[in-house]
Amino acid sequence: MTEVKLQNISKIYNGEETVKNLNLKVNKGEMISLLGPSGSGKTTTLKIIAGLVEAEKGRIFIDGKSVDHVPTQKRGAVIVFQDHRLFPHMTVGGNIEFGLRMQRVPKEIRRKKVQEMLKFVGLEAHGGKFPGEISGGQKQRVAIARGLIVSPKVLLLDEPFSSLDQRLKEEMRSFIVDIQRTLKITTILVSHDKEDALVTSSKIGVMFDGELIQYGTPEELYESPKSLEVARFFGEINEVPLIKTEEDVIHTVLGAFRKKGTLQGFEKGSKLLLRPEAVTLSKEGNDYSSDPGIPGKITNRIYAGEKTYYEVEVEGLRIKASVLGRGIWQVEDSVEIRTLEASLIVCRGKEADNTMGAHNEKE
């Protein structure tokens, strides 16, 4: 298993810095994702690791050894691009075999390894077909098999699910996770889709404008974002203005919340961030809770199968809530809303103080 380390990496294209002083460590046998919008520097970072693009400054280490001046074919890092880049005139087996041919591996050994790889990726019956005769998901498997057959130390995947429909995307996610766990190969996946990153990776790095904004576990990124940008990138979020703070109490239109620890200062424009699934709804005036909740009115309802999404007007704000199943409320219904404990984040501009573990102290 292999460790990858990037140290102060910067890259300039056409006078613009597309990767800015990036530091990243990927542990041995780990699968991580680089997540961000188009143009954030994700794919450029992969190309720098693979040696296809040279950084203006910084260093790259694979297994503790600098590979800054090591040619691509000797780095041990293989990149699989989103468009597969299969040779249309070669069969599936021929495409998978290509890297071994370039290494001048004897024919009999090549043939045996190709058959083993075809079986490994579930394409035993397709070795003699051409790329134009197989599906998008199968093409992705061929591209991955072509990379894996040369026994790389590091697997780099550039948007591997972007051209697939939802069913194939879910299938390919499971396929890649299974392969990574089986081979224990250090893997870096690039995506603009938060779900790709959340379901495949042990860590996620979020990039905006060439900068690595936050790096951590999926739970840390979703539940404890360090900026409003990161919070929004991971899905719908309610942004509730703060009215004031008193010692460790935060006052909002949703009530007062006691924060564990001390909220460092207070700035005008600060917000309380709250995921829709952390908002609970109940009938207005229910008498089974000591917490009276905050009254509101349902203004919108969207049924989406396993969940129903609501918008509730509270003190001039539209608060979004999601509940499992069909939900029992309709538009115009009066309800009370509450927030789940350990679900709150306070954010000021680009910075955010995590208030996970806050206790609701409605007044």
C-alpha positions as CSV (number, residue, x, y, z in Angstrom):
1,M,0.0,0.0,0.0
2,T,1.1,3.5,-0.8
3,E,1.0,6.9,0.8
4,V,0.6,10.1,-1.4
5,K,1.6,13.5,-0.1
6,L,1.3,16.9,-1.9
7,Q,3.3,19.7,-0.4
8,N,2.6,23.4,-1.3
9,I,1.4,22.5,-4.9
10,S,0.6,25.5,-7.2
11,K,-0.2,25.5,-10.9
12,I,-0.7,28.5,-13.2
13,Y,-2.6,28.4,-16.5
14,N,-2.7,31.4,-18.8
15,G,-1.5,33.6,-15.9
16,E,-4.2,32.3,-13.5
17,E,-3.4,30.2,-10.5
18,T,-5.7,27.2,-10.8
19,V,-4.2,25.3,-7.9
20,K,-3.1,27.4,-4.9
21,N,-0.6,26.1,-2.3
22,L,-2.4,22.8,-2.0
23,N,-1.3,20.4,0.8
24,L,-2.8,17.0,1.0
25,K,-2.0,13.6,2.5
26,V,-3.6,10.3,1.5
27,N,-2.8,7.4,3.8
28,K,-1.8,4.0,2.6
29,G,-4.7,2.0,1.1
30,E,-7.1,4.9,1.6
31,M,-9.8,6.1,-0.9
32,I,-10.5,9.8,-0.8
33,S,-12.4,12.2,-3.0
34,L,-11.6,15.7,-4.2
35,L,-15.0,17.5,-4.5
36,G,-15.9,20.8,-6.0
37,P,-17.5,22.7,-8.9
38,S,-16.1,22.8,-12.4
39,G,-12.9,24.8,-12.6
40,S,-11.9,24.3,-8.9
41,G,-8.6,22.6,-9.7
42,K,-9.6,19.0,-9.0
43,T,-8.6,17.4,-12.3
44,T,-5.5,19.5,-12.6
45,T,-4.4,18.1,-9.2
46,L,-4.9,14.5,-10.5
47,K,-2.8,15.3,-13.6
48,I,-0.1,16.8,-11.4
49,I,0.0,13.6,-9.3
50,A,0.1,11.4,-12.5
51,G,2.9,13.6,-14.0
52,L,0.8,14.7,-17.0
53,V,1.0,18.3,-15.8
54,E,4.0,20.0,-14.1
55,A,3.4,22.2,-11.1
56,E,5.0,25.6,-10.9
57,K,6.0,24.9,-7.3
58,G,5.6,22.3,-4.6
59,R,6.5,18.7,-4.2
60,I,4.9,15.3,-4.7
61,F,5.8,12.3,-2.7
62,I,4.7,8.7,-3.4
63,D,5.7,6.2,-0.7
64,G,7.8,8.9,0.9
65,K,9.9,9.5,-2.2
66,S,9.8,12.6,-4.3
67,V,8.5,12.0,-7.8
68,D,8.7,15.6,-9.0
69,H,11.1,14.7,-11.9
70,V,10.0,11.1,-12.4
71,P,8.3,10.5,-15.8
72,T,4.6,9.5,-15.8
73,Q,5.2,5.9,-16.8
74,K,7.5,5.3,-13.8
75,R,5.5,7.0,-11.1
76,G,3.2,4.1,-10.4
77,A,0.1,6.3,-10.6
78,V,-2.6,5.5,-13.2
79,I,-5.3,8.0,-14.2
80,V,-8.7,6.9,-15.6
81,F,-10.4,9.8,-17.4
82,Q,-14.2,10.3,-17.5
83,D,-14.3,9.8,-21.3
84,H,-12.6,6.4,-20.9
85,R,-10.3,7.1,-23.9
86,L,-10.6,3.5,-25.2
87,F,-9.0,2.6,-28.5
88,P,-12.1,2.1,-30.8
89,H,-10.1,-0.2,-33.2
90,M,-9.1,-2.6,-30.4
91,T,-11.2,-5.2,-28.7
92,V,-12.0,-5.0,-25.0
93,G,-9.2,-7.5,-24.3
94,G,-6.8,-5.5,-26.5
95,N,-7.6,-2.3,-24.7
96,I,-6.9,-4.0,-21.3
97,E,-3.7,-5.6,-22.6
98,F,-2.3,-2.3,-24.0
99,G,-0.3,-1.3,-20.9
100,L,1.4,-4.7,-20.7
101,R,2.3,-4.5,-24.4
102,M,4.0,-1.1,-23.8
103,Q,5.9,-2.8,-20.9
104,R,7.0,-5.5,-23.3
105,V,5.5,-8.3,-21.2
106,P,5.7,-11.7,-23.0
107,K,2.5,-12.6,-25.0
108,E,1.5,-15.7,-22.9
109,I,1.8,-13.7,-19.7
110,R,-0.2,-10.9,-21.2
111,R,-3.0,-13.3,-22.3
112,K,-3.2,-14.9,-18.9
113,K,-3.4,-11.5,-17.1
114,V,-6.0,-10.2,-19.4
115,Q,-8.2,-13.2,-18.8
116,E,-7.8,-12.8,-15.0
117,M,-8.6,-9.1,-15.3
118,L,-11.7,-9.7,-17.5
119,K,-13.0,-12.1,-14.8
120,F,-12.1,-9.6,-12.0
121,V,-14.2,-6.8,-13.5
122,G,-17.0,-9.1,-14.6
123,L,-16.4,-8.9,-18.4
124,E,-15.4,-12.5,-19.2
125,A,-17.9,-12.7,-22.0
126,H,-16.9,-9.4,-23.6
127,G,-13.2,-9.7,-24.3
128,G,-13.7,-10.0,-28.0
129,K,-16.1,-7.1,-28.4
130,F,-15.2,-3.6,-29.5
131,P,-15.9,-0.5,-27.4
132,G,-18.7,0.6,-29.7
133,E,-20.5,-2.7,-28.8
134,I,-20.6,-2.4,-25.0
135,S,-22.5,-0.1,-22.6
136,G,-21.2,3.0,-20.8
137,G,-20.8,1.2,-17.6
138,Q,-18.9,-1.6,-19.3
139,K,-16.6,0.9,-20.9
140,Q,-15.8,2.3,-17.5
141,R,-14.9,-1.1,-16.3
142,V,-12.6,-1.6,-19.3
143,A,-10.9,1.7,-18.6
144,I,-10.4,0.8,-14.9
145,A,-9.2,-2.7,-15.8
146,R,-6.7,-1.3,-18.3
147,G,-5.3,0.9,-15.5
148,L,-5.2,-1.9,-12.9
149,I,-3.5,-4.5,-15.0
150,V,-0.2,-2.8,-14.8
151,S,-0.3,-3.0,-11.0
152,P,-0.2,0.7,-10.1
153,K,0.5,2.0,-6.7
154,V,-2.1,4.7,-7.0
155,L,-5.4,4.8,-8.8
156,L,-6.7,8.2,-10.0
157,L,-10.3,8.5,-11.1
158,D,-11.5,11.6,-12.9
159,E,-15.3,11.9,-12.7
160,P,-15.9,8.2,-13.2
161,F,-19.7,8.4,-12.9
162,S,-20.5,11.6,-14.8
163,S,-21.8,10.0,-18.0
164,L,-23.8,7.3,-16.3
165,D,-27.5,7.2,-15.5
166,Q,-28.6,6.8,-11.9
167,R,-28.9,3.0,-11.9
168,L,-25.5,2.5,-13.5
169,K,-23.9,5.2,-11.3
170,E,-25.0,3.3,-8.2
171,E,-23.7,0.1,-9.7
172,M,-20.3,1.6,-10.6
173,R,-19.9,3.2,-7.2
174,S,-20.3,-0.2,-5.6
175,F,-18.0,-1.8,-8.2
176,I,-15.2,0.8,-7.5
177,V,-15.5,0.6,-3.7
178,D,-15.4,-3.3,-3.9
179,I,-12.3,-3.2,-6.1
180,Q,-10.6,-0.6,-3.9
181,R,-11.2,-2.6,-0.8
182,T,-10.2,-5.9,-2.4
183,L,-6.9,-4.6,-3.8
184,K,-6.3,-2.1,-1.0
185,I,-5.0,0.4,-3.6
186,T,-4.6,4.0,-2.7
187,T,-7.3,5.8,-4.7
188,I,-8.1,9.5,-5.3
189,L,-11.5,10.2,-7.0
190,V,-12.5,13.5,-8.4
191,S,-16.2,14.5,-8.6
192,H,-18.5,17.5,-8.6
193,D,-21.3,15.3,-7.0
194,K,-21.4,15.2,-3.2
195,E,-23.2,11.9,-3.2
196,D,-20.3,10.3,-5.1
197,A,-17.9,11.4,-2.5
198,L,-20.0,10.6,0.5
199,V,-20.7,7.0,-0.4
200,T,-17.3,6.0,-1.7
201,S,-14.6,7.8,0.4
202,S,-13.2,7.7,3.9
203,K,-12.1,11.4,3.5
204,I,-13.2,14.2,1.3
205,G,-11.3,17.4,0.2
206,V,-13.5,20.3,-0.9
207,M,-11.9,22.6,-3.4
208,F,-13.1,26.1,-4.5
209,D,-11.1,28.3,-6.9
210,G,-8.0,26.1,-6.7
211,E,-7.9,26.0,-2.9
212,L,-8.5,23.1,-0.6
213,I,-11.1,24.6,1.8
214,Q,-11.7,21.7,4.1
215,Y,-10.4,18.1,4.3
216,G,-12.0,15.5,6.6
217,T,-14.4,12.5,7.0
218,P,-17.8,12.6,5.3
219,E,-19.4,13.2,8.7
220,E,-17.1,16.1,9.4
221,L,-17.8,17.8,6.1
222,Y,-21.6,17.3,6.3
223,E,-22.1,18.0,10.0
224,S,-19.3,20.4,10.7
225,P,-18.6,22.5,7.6
226,K,-16.0,25.2,8.2
227,S,-17.6,27.7,5.8
228,L,-20.9,28.6,4.4
229,E,-19.6,27.6,0.9
230,V,-18.9,24.1,2.1
231,A,-22.2,23.8,4.0
232,R,-24.2,24.8,0.9
233,F,-22.2,22.4,-1.4
234,F,-23.4,19.5,0.7
235,G,-27.0,20.2,0.1
236,E,-30.0,22.2,1.3
237,I,-29.5,24.1,4.5
238,N,-31.5,26.6,6.4
239,E,-29.7,29.9,7.1
240,V,-31.1,31.6,10.1
241,P,-29.9,35.1,11.1
242,L,-28.6,35.4,14.7
243,I,-30.2,38.2,16.7
244,K,-27.7,38.3,19.6
245,T,-25.6,36.2,21.9
246,E,-25.4,36.3,25.7
247,E,-22.4,34.4,27.0
248,D,-23.1,30.9,25.7
249,V,-26.7,31.5,24.6
250,I,-27.5,32.1,20.9
251,H,-30.7,34.0,20.2
252,T,-32.6,33.4,16.8
253,V,-36.1,33.6,15.5
254,L,-36.3,29.9,16.2
255,G,-35.6,30.5,19.8
256,A,-32.5,30.5,22.1
257,F,-29.9,27.8,22.0
258,R,-27.2,27.1,24.6
259,K,-23.9,26.2,23.1
260,K,-21.3,24.0,24.7
261,G,-18.1,26.0,25.0
262,T,-17.9,29.7,24.3
263,L,-19.0,31.4,21.1
264,Q,-16.0,33.6,20.2
265,G,-17.5,37.0,19.6
266,F,-20.4,37.9,17.5
267,E,-20.6,39.7,14.1
268,K,-23.5,41.3,12.4
269,G,-24.7,38.9,9.6
270,S,-23.8,35.7,11.5
271,K,-26.1,32.8,10.8
272,L,-27.3,29.6,12.4
273,L,-27.1,26.8,9.8
274,L,-29.6,23.9,10.1
275,R,-30.1,20.9,7.8
276,P,-33.7,20.2,6.7
277,E,-33.6,16.7,8.3
278,A,-32.7,18.3,11.6
279,V,-36.1,20.1,11.6
280,T,-39.0,18.3,13.1
281,L,-42.7,19.2,12.7
282,S,-45.6,18.5,15.0
283,K,-49.2,19.6,15.3
284,E,-49.6,23.1,16.6
285,G,-50.4,23.2,20.3
286,N,-49.5,19.5,21.0
287,D,-49.4,18.8,24.7
288,Y,-47.1,15.9,24.8
289,S,-43.9,17.9,24.8
290,S,-42.4,20.2,27.4
291,D,-40.8,22.1,24.5
292,P,-43.5,24.3,23.0
293,G,-41.8,24.7,19.7
294,I,-42.1,27.6,17.3
295,P,-45.4,28.1,15.4
296,G,-45.3,28.2,11.6
297,K,-47.4,27.6,8.6
298,I,-46.7,25.1,5.7
299,T,-46.3,27.0,2.5
300,N,-45.0,24.3,0.2
301,R,-45.0,20.4,0.1
302,I,-43.1,18.2,-2.3
303,Y,-43.6,14.4,-2.2
304,A,-40.4,12.6,-3.4
305,G,-41.1,9.0,-2.6
306,E,-39.0,8.0,0.5
307,K,-39.1,11.6,1.8
308,T,-41.5,14.6,1.8
309,Y,-40.0,18.1,1.7
310,Y,-41.8,21.0,3.4
311,E,-41.3,24.8,3.5
312,V,-42.6,26.4,6.7
313,E,-43.0,30.1,7.2
314,V,-41.7,31.2,10.6
315,E,-41.3,34.8,11.6
316,G,-40.9,35.8,7.9
317,L,-38.4,33.1,7.2
318,R,-38.9,30.0,5.0
319,I,-37.6,27.0,6.9
320,K,-37.1,23.8,5.0
321,A,-37.8,20.4,6.6
322,S,-37.7,16.9,5.3
323,V,-39.5,13.9,6.8
324,L,-39.5,10.2,5.9
325,G,-42.5,8.9,3.9
326,R,-45.5,10.9,2.8
327,G,-45.8,13.2,5.8
328,I,-49.2,14.1,7.2
329,W,-49.2,17.9,6.7
330,Q,-50.6,19.9,3.8
331,V,-50.1,23.4,2.5
332,E,-51.7,26.0,4.8
333,D,-51.5,23.6,7.9
334,S,-50.3,25.2,11.1
335,V,-47.5,23.4,12.8
336,E,-44.8,23.7,15.4
337,I,-41.1,23.2,14.5
338,R,-38.3,22.0,16.7
339,T,-34.7,21.3,16.0
340,L,-32.8,18.2,16.9
341,E,-29.9,18.4,19.3
342,A,-26.4,18.2,17.9
343,S,-27.5,19.7,14.6
344,L,-26.5,23.4,14.8
345,I,-23.7,25.3,13.2
346,V,-22.9,29.0,13.6
347,C,-21.3,30.6,10.5
348,R,-19.8,34.0,10.0
349,G,-18.9,34.7,6.4
350,K,-16.3,32.2,5.2
351,E,-15.6,31.0,8.8
352,A,-17.8,28.8,10.9
353,D,-17.8,27.9,14.5
354,N,-19.2,24.4,15.0
355,T,-21.9,24.3,17.6
356,M,-22.6,20.6,17.4
357,G,-24.0,19.5,20.7
358,A,-26.0,22.7,21.3
359,H,-29.0,22.3,23.5
360,N,-32.3,23.8,22.6
361,E,-33.4,26.3,25.3
362,K,-36.5,27.8,23.8
363,E,-37.8,30.9,25.6
